[in-house]
Amino acid sequence: MRSGTTGVVTRLRRRASGSLECEVLATLQRAGVPLTPREVQSELTGELTYCTVLRILSRLHGKRVLRRVPRGRSYAYAPERTPERTG
């Protein structure tokens, strides 16, 4: 170790597996209208980069959890409609 360094390593706390996807999905459900990645990013707590939010949205779209609609030069995302339960 170099002199003058404390040797302390700061570790960032990792989220539980799938928790970020749940947060993104909950944000879109609360909105009730399709949101762009930038809009989703602004609604989430914490400091997530645009690329991280876009990656999560793309993964959820690939899993057919989200649909995307063109908006300007980008896409807006919304939850897929689930069949309503009867009975």
Rosetta silent file (secondary structure, phi, psi, omega in degrees, C-alpha in Angstrom):
SEQUENCE: MRSGTTGVVTRLRRRASGSLECEVLATLQRAGVPLTPREVQSELTGELTYCTVLRILSRLHGKRVLRRVPRGRSYAYAPERTPERTG
SCORE:     score description
SCORE:     0.000 S_00000001
   1 L     0.000  144.339  177.384    0.000    0.000    0.000 S_00000001
   2 L   -72.191  151.680  175.976    1.194    3.503   -0.690 S_00000001
   3 L   -70.260  145.055  179.354    1.991    5.704    2.211 S_00000001
   4 L    93.592   -8.304  176.824   -0.749    8.183    2.997 S_00000001
   5 L  -100.062  148.476 -176.598   -3.622    5.887    2.049 S_00000001
   6 L   -87.939  -18.969 -179.011   -5.916    4.512    4.690 S_00000001
   7 L    78.728    9.332  179.565   -6.669    1.237    2.942 S_00000001
   8 L   -86.052  128.740  178.655  -10.397    1.712    3.485 S_00000001
   9 L  -109.818  123.733  178.079  -12.530    0.449    0.637 S_00000001
  10 L   -88.816  124.714  178.726  -16.026    1.844    0.350 S_00000001
  11 L  -108.796  134.324  176.851  -18.485   -0.730   -0.963 S_00000001
  12 L   -81.143  139.698  178.371  -21.783    0.263   -2.464 S_00000001
  13 L   -74.092  127.108 -179.547  -24.766   -1.655   -1.211 S_00000001
  14 L   -86.505  147.904  177.070  -26.206   -3.786   -4.012 S_00000001
  15 L   -77.402  155.248  175.162  -29.909   -4.065   -4.631 S_00000001
  16 L   -66.088  149.621 -178.794  -31.648   -7.397   -4.290 S_00000001
  17 L   -57.385  126.188  178.186  -32.034   -9.295   -7.541 S_00000001
  18 L    86.369   -8.382 -176.285  -35.050   -8.012   -9.455 S_00000001
  19 H   -68.014  -34.922  179.373  -35.749   -5.102   -7.130 S_00000001
  20 H   -67.561  -40.256  176.617  -34.832   -2.492   -9.726 S_00000001
  21 H   -60.997  -40.331  178.740  -37.170   -4.083  -12.264 S_00000001
  22 H   -64.305  -41.363  179.122  -39.933   -3.991   -9.650 S_00000001
  23 H   -63.468  -42.927 -179.742  -39.279   -0.312   -8.924 S_00000001
  24 H   -64.939  -45.206 -179.882  -39.389    0.571  -12.621 S_00000001
  25 H   -63.225  -42.297  178.572  -42.584   -1.411  -13.175 S_00000001
  26 H   -63.284  -38.479  177.912  -44.253    0.168  -10.124 S_00000001
  27 H   -61.469  -44.007 -179.931  -43.284    3.629  -11.389 S_00000001
  28 H   -68.440  -36.641  178.894  -44.910    2.938  -14.757 S_00000001
  29 H   -67.172  -39.994  178.362  -48.044    1.509  -13.125 S_00000001
  30 H   -64.642  -36.535 -176.740  -48.426    4.589  -10.899 S_00000001
  31 H   -65.569  -40.599  179.458  -48.032    6.915  -13.875 S_00000001
  32 L    77.569   -5.366  176.618  -50.905    5.371  -15.790 S_00000001
  33 L  -135.368  155.397  177.571  -49.474    6.679  -19.082 S_00000001
  34 L   -60.659  139.610  179.473  -46.419    5.625  -21.088 S_00000001
  35 E  -121.188  146.306  174.146  -43.187    7.252  -19.874 S_00000001
  36 L   -77.116  162.450  176.355  -39.870    7.819  -21.632 S_00000001
  37 H   -54.673  -39.375  179.333  -36.690    6.490  -20.020 S_00000001
  38 H   -63.958  -40.314  178.343  -35.808   10.037  -18.903 S_00000001
  39 H   -66.578  -40.112  176.626  -39.212   10.436  -17.232 S_00000001
  40 H   -62.704  -44.979 -179.981  -38.830    7.084  -15.470 S_00000001
  41 H   -57.029  -42.043 -177.649  -35.339    8.092  -14.329 S_00000001
  42 H   -70.279  -23.029 -179.939  -36.646   11.315  -12.805 S_00000001
  43 H   -85.522  -21.403 -176.758  -39.340    9.415  -10.839 S_00000001
  44 L   -82.263  148.838  175.349  -36.978    6.838   -9.319 S_00000001
  45 L   -83.590  155.825 -179.595  -35.125    7.361   -6.064 S_00000001
  46 L    90.422  175.894 -178.162  -31.361    7.101   -6.032 S_00000001
  47 L  -107.553   82.826  177.193  -28.858    8.050   -8.651 S_00000001
  48 L   -97.045  138.690  178.633  -29.463    5.751  -11.580 S_00000001
  49 L   -76.470  160.244  177.207  -27.933    6.598  -14.916 S_00000001
  50 H   -57.529  -42.566 -178.314  -30.035    6.969  -18.038 S_00000001
  51 H   -62.644  -37.885  178.569  -28.312    3.888  -19.498 S_00000001
  52 H   -65.295  -45.236  179.330  -29.246    1.770  -16.474 S_00000001
  53 H   -63.229  -43.726  179.037  -32.897    2.794  -16.699 S_00000001
  54 H   -62.400  -39.801  179.011  -32.923    2.166  -20.443 S_00000001
  55 H   -63.033  -43.926  179.279  -31.359   -1.278  -19.929 S_00000001
  56 H   -64.736  -43.717  177.834  -34.023   -2.242  -17.376 S_00000001
  57 H   -61.142  -41.897  179.396  -36.817   -0.978  -19.644 S_00000001
  58 H   -64.652  -40.891  178.220  -35.364   -2.934  -22.580 S_00000001
  59 H   -64.258  -44.472  179.124  -35.135   -6.110  -20.502 S_00000001
  60 H   -64.934  -35.814  176.053  -38.730   -5.768  -19.301 S_00000001
  61 H   -65.931  -41.329  177.951  -39.843   -5.149  -22.890 S_00000001
  62 H   -63.443  -30.618  177.783  -37.947   -8.263  -23.987 S_00000001
  63 L   -84.104    1.451 -179.352  -39.751  -10.272  -21.310 S_00000001
  64 L    64.492   29.670  175.311  -43.051   -8.898  -22.684 S_00000001
  65 L   -89.245  -31.009 -179.971  -43.833   -7.162  -19.407 S_00000001
  66 E  -118.118  151.845  169.142  -43.777   -3.725  -21.064 S_00000001
  67 E  -111.149  154.907  177.324  -44.989   -2.392  -24.370 S_00000001
  68 E  -126.447  143.335 -178.862  -43.332    0.544  -26.048 S_00000001
  69 E  -126.086  141.149  179.266  -44.862    3.213  -28.186 S_00000001
  70 E   -62.863  137.662  173.518  -43.036    5.730  -30.361 S_00000001
  71 E  -143.635  106.280 -177.479  -42.754    9.218  -28.893 S_00000001
  72 L    63.763 -128.011  179.349  -40.742   11.682  -30.910 S_00000001
  73 L   -94.890    9.812 -176.050  -37.300   10.232  -31.585 S_00000001
  74 E  -131.398 -166.914  174.467  -37.569    7.806  -28.673 S_00000001
  75 E  -121.787  152.254  169.640  -39.969    5.319  -27.124 S_00000001
  76 E  -113.337  146.234 -174.036  -42.274    5.576  -24.149 S_00000001
  77 E  -116.234  145.882  177.657  -42.933    2.459  -22.079 S_00000001
  78 E  -146.699  153.589  177.632  -46.068    1.201  -20.335 S_00000001
  79 E   -63.931  144.086  173.423  -47.023   -2.061  -18.629 S_00000001
  80 L   -66.067  147.092  177.788  -48.638   -4.662  -20.855 S_00000001
  81 L   -75.901  132.616  177.711  -52.282   -5.067  -20.108 S_00000001
  82 L   -99.621  146.395  179.070  -53.000   -8.204  -18.170 S_00000001
  83 L   -62.716  136.733 -179.779  -56.261  -10.060  -18.590 S_00000001
  84 L   -74.624  141.249 -179.946  -58.718   -9.132  -15.868 S_00000001
  85 L   -84.058  139.698  176.165  -59.661  -11.915  -13.493 S_00000001
  86 L  -117.252  150.189  175.207  -63.292  -12.823  -13.153 S_00000001
  87 L    94.671    0.000    0.000  -64.948  -14.704  -10.353 S_00000001
